[in-house]
């Protein structure tokens, strides 16, 4: 069972994602968070069950995705969590900053359900040990 978190302030995007991941043929437990502060509060609890994978939106109120990414990747207990940036931004600056700060993959939010299912399937089925050891700018950005 793969423990997956989605952190996104847009309720429609959360529901869209939840529906898509339910249709991907992988045994997943999905937890939804609507802002970065809530997910970080949970992750910092000493008795929390850590996810293997976090889909993290960049543009959120309270605490944005970049702040969460930095905290996750600099915390010894959290740094091995796979972080997939999941954003509408296709800004080269955002892509570069998340790459430098330790994100594992960058996904532009798909605009249709089939593309979203395809992106989720690719990310949850990826051999992360191999992917991370060969990480470069080309493998980092997942273009749909």
C-alpha positions as CSV (number, residue, x, y, z in Angstrom):
1,X,0.0,0.0,0.0
2,X,1.4,3.3,-1.1
3,X,0.8,6.2,1.3
4,X,0.2,9.4,-0.9
5,X,-0.6,13.0,0.1
6,X,-2.0,15.7,-2.1
7,X,-1.6,19.2,-0.9
8,X,-3.6,21.7,-3.0
9,X,-5.8,24.6,-2.0
10,X,-8.2,24.2,-4.9
11,X,-11.1,21.9,-3.9
12,X,-12.0,21.1,-7.5
13,X,-8.4,20.0,-8.2
14,X,-8.4,17.9,-5.1
15,X,-11.6,16.1,-6.2
16,X,-10.4,15.7,-9.8
17,X,-7.1,14.2,-8.5
18,X,-8.9,11.9,-6.0
19,X,-11.2,10.5,-8.8
20,X,-8.2,10.0,-11.1
21,X,-6.1,8.2,-8.5
22,X,-9.0,5.9,-7.7
23,X,-9.0,4.8,-11.3
24,X,-5.3,4.1,-11.4
25,X,-4.6,0.4,-10.8
26,X,-2.4,0.9,-7.8
27,X,-3.0,0.2,-4.1
28,X,-2.9,3.7,-2.7
29,X,-4.1,5.4,0.5
30,X,-4.7,9.1,-0.3
31,X,-4.7,11.9,2.3
32,X,-5.8,15.4,1.2
33,X,-4.6,18.7,2.6
34,X,-5.8,22.1,1.5
35,X,-2.7,24.1,2.5
36,X,1.0,23.7,3.3
37,X,0.7,24.6,6.9
38,X,-1.7,21.7,7.6
39,X,0.5,19.1,6.0
40,X,3.6,20.4,7.7
41,X,1.9,20.3,11.1
42,X,0.9,16.7,10.4
43,X,4.4,15.7,9.2
44,X,6.1,17.3,12.3
45,X,4.0,15.1,14.7
46,X,6.4,12.5,16.1
47,X,3.7,9.8,15.8
48,X,2.6,10.6,12.3
49,X,2.7,8.0,9.5
50,X,4.8,9.5,6.8
51,X,3.8,9.3,3.2
52,X,6.1,7.8,0.6
53,X,4.9,10.4,-1.9
54,X,3.6,14.0,-1.7
55,X,2.0,15.8,-4.7
56,X,2.6,19.4,-3.8
57,X,1.0,22.5,-5.3
58,X,3.2,25.6,-5.4
59,X,0.7,28.4,-5.1
60,X,-1.2,28.1,-1.9
61,X,-2.2,30.5,0.9
62,X,-0.7,30.3,4.5
63,X,2.4,28.2,3.5
64,X,3.2,27.7,-0.2
65,X,4.6,24.6,-1.8
66,X,8.1,26.0,-2.1
67,X,8.3,26.7,1.7
68,X,7.0,23.1,2.3
69,X,9.5,21.6,-0.1
70,X,12.4,23.4,1.6
71,X,11.2,22.3,5.1
72,X,10.7,18.7,3.9
73,X,14.1,18.4,2.2
74,X,16.1,19.9,5.1
75,X,14.4,17.9,7.8
76,X,16.3,14.6,8.5
77,X,13.1,12.7,9.3
78,X,11.3,13.9,6.2
79,X,14.0,14.4,3.5
80,X,13.5,10.9,1.9
81,X,9.8,11.5,1.1
82,X,9.4,11.7,-2.7
83,X,8.0,15.1,-3.6
84,X,6.1,15.6,-6.9
85,X,5.5,19.3,-7.6
86,X,2.0,19.5,-9.0
87,X,1.3,22.9,-10.3
88,X,-0.3,25.0,-13.0
89,X,2.9,27.0,-13.3
90,X,5.1,26.3,-16.2
91,X,7.5,29.1,-15.3
92,X,11.2,28.1,-15.9
93,X,12.1,29.9,-12.7
94,X,9.6,27.7,-10.6
95,X,10.8,24.6,-12.3
96,X,14.5,25.5,-11.6
97,X,13.8,26.5,-8.0
98,X,12.0,23.3,-7.2
99,X,14.7,21.2,-8.8
100,X,17.4,23.0,-6.8
101,X,15.4,22.6,-3.6
102,X,15.2,18.8,-4.0
103,X,11.8,18.0,-5.6
104,X,11.8,14.6,-7.3
105,X,9.6,15.5,-10.3
106,X,7.7,18.5,-11.7
107,X,4.2,17.9,-13.2
108,X,2.1,20.6,-14.8
109,X,-1.5,20.1,-13.8
110,X,-3.2,18.3,-16.7
111,X,-6.4,19.9,-18.1
112,X,-8.2,16.7,-18.8
113,X,-9.0,13.6,-16.8
114,X,-7.2,11.1,-19.1
115,X,-4.0,13.1,-18.9
116,X,-4.2,13.4,-15.2
117,X,-4.7,9.6,-14.8
118,X,-1.7,9.0,-17.0
119,X,0.5,11.4,-15.0
120,X,-0.6,9.9,-11.7
121,X,0.0,6.4,-13.0
122,X,3.5,7.3,-14.2
123,X,4.4,8.9,-10.9
124,X,3.1,6.2,-8.5
125,X,4.5,3.4,-10.6
126,X,7.9,4.9,-11.1
127,X,11.0,3.2,-9.8
128,X,12.0,6.1,-7.6
129,X,15.4,4.7,-6.5
130,X,16.5,4.4,-10.2
131,X,14.8,7.7,-11.2
132,X,16.4,9.7,-8.3
133,X,19.9,8.3,-9.0
134,X,19.6,9.4,-12.6
135,X,17.8,12.7,-11.9
136,X,18.6,15.5,-14.3
137,X,16.7,18.4,-15.8
138,X,15.1,16.2,-18.5
139,X,13.9,13.5,-16.2
140,X,12.7,16.0,-13.6
141,X,10.1,17.8,-15.7
142,X,7.3,15.5,-16.8
143,X,5.6,17.1,-19.8
144,X,2.1,15.9,-20.6
